[in-house]
Amino acid sequence: MEKMPGRLAIGDDGLAGTAADWGAPCRAAERVPAGDHDSARRFFEQWFDPYLVTNKGEAKGTFTGYYEIELKGSLGQGGAYQTPLLGKPKDLVSADLELFNPEWKQETVVGRVENGRFKPYPTRSGIEAGALAGVVAPVLWVDDPVDAFLLHIQGSGRVRLDNGQETRIGYAADNGHKFVGIGNIMVKRGLIPADQLNMPAIQSWMRAHPDEAREIQTENPRYIFFRLISGEGPIGAQGVALTPGRSLAVDPKFVPLGVPLWLDTTEPGGGPLRRLVMAQDSGGAIKGPVRGDFFWGTGESAFEKAGRMKSRGRYFILVPRSRSAPVAWNGDAGGASAPFF
């Protein structure tokens, strides 16, 4: 926030004030001792007001989970390592539609220029059929095509290389096509019962039916390109490392990245999940004012919780008490209630 121009509005219609309004709270946050929960509670009570986020008057929304997948990989193709993870293509470009029409606010199209014309980028099926031959190279090769597909959904992973080293891999770009979840498609085809649909069930089915899995994966036209990440991670859309149990992916069209939120939902087992989280990431399937994806961490235990989580819940956005702009959203998109105490 402090790196932004002071008069820049934070959130849709200045939902969270201006960047300058966050200066004092940010500096005060640096003085809160790490691990001191009482001081943290007093900090938020002193500097912020909570507002219930709604969607056309409805406070309840859907909250899912995600995790950092672990994969086995190699820097070169060979042996079991036959599934490529592609880097960002050199011909991929994006265009901000707001530059052409202000009514297309925050809309971006992705494609490439061919013979002087801007064309959409190939879909997943086209890319896997070789549509990008010669314009993109793999950053890694992995041994499990199912894990590779899950990586495309999760966006980031930790890779144990065949040379004994370990690296992280994260989102670099995408092909601009809309994300389509394959779960509902599998239910409609009778592949998985609706009451048993979750990510572990999808993973098991795809491993048991590799040929059919490759076909059904193409139902999701969205394709992710990756980059290697060194140091702390995984890295979210805000550009900072995510914290297990404290980072939430949101729709930045409605909830600005970097703001604190009070989450009120349930874990996959039905227990309460009520805590302070930070809006630090986004995702192709995270759309709408009351929608979140809870980051569980890395590995199988995180996968079990993330893959089974689909809970109803709500959240409150915490905004600075001293704001230069009123808290308001367009009535057609969502809204903010009176402070909740």
JOMO-V434600 format. One record per backbone hydrogen bond with DSSP energy under -1.0 kcal/mol. NH is the residue of the N-H (numbers start at 1). CO is the residue of the C=O. If there is no record, write none. Layout:
# JOMO-V434600
NH:CO
NH:CO
This chain:
# JOMO-V434600
4:1
8:5
10:17
14:11
16:10
17:14
19:8
20:6
22:19
23:20
26:22
27:23
28:24
29:25
30:26
31:28
32:29
36:33
37:35
40:36
41:37
42:38
43:39
44:40
45:41
46:42
47:43
48:44
49:319
51:317
53:315
54:335
55:58
58:55
61:313
63:311
64:292
66:294
68:297
69:156
71:158
73:160
74:141
78:81
81:78
82:80
83:142
85:140
87:137
90:135
93:111
95:109
97:107
99:96
100:97
101:97
104:101
107:104
109:95
111:93
112:119
114:117
117:114
119:112
127:123
128:124
129:125
130:127
131:126
133:130
135:132
139:85
140:85
141:74
142:83
143:72
148:144
149:145
150:146
151:147
152:148
153:149
154:150
155:151
157:169
158:69
159:167
160:71
161:165
162:73
164:161
167:159
168:229
169:157
170:227
172:225
173:225
175:223
186:182
187:183
188:184
189:185
190:187
191:186
196:193
197:194
199:307
202:198
203:199
204:200
205:201
206:202
207:203
208:204
209:205
213:209
214:210
215:211
216:212
217:213
219:216
220:217
225:173
226:86
227:170
229:168
236:240
238:280
239:236
242:234
245:295
246:243
247:243
248:278
249:293
250:281
254:251
255:251
258:279
259:256
261:277
262:316
263:275
264:314
265:273
267:271
270:267
273:265
275:263
277:261
278:246
279:259
280:248
280:278
281:248
286:283
287:285
292:62
293:249
294:64
295:247
296:66
299:68
303:299
304:300
305:301
306:302
307:303
311:63
313:61
314:264
316:262
317:51
318:260
319:49
321:47
333:330
334:330
335:54
337:52
340:50
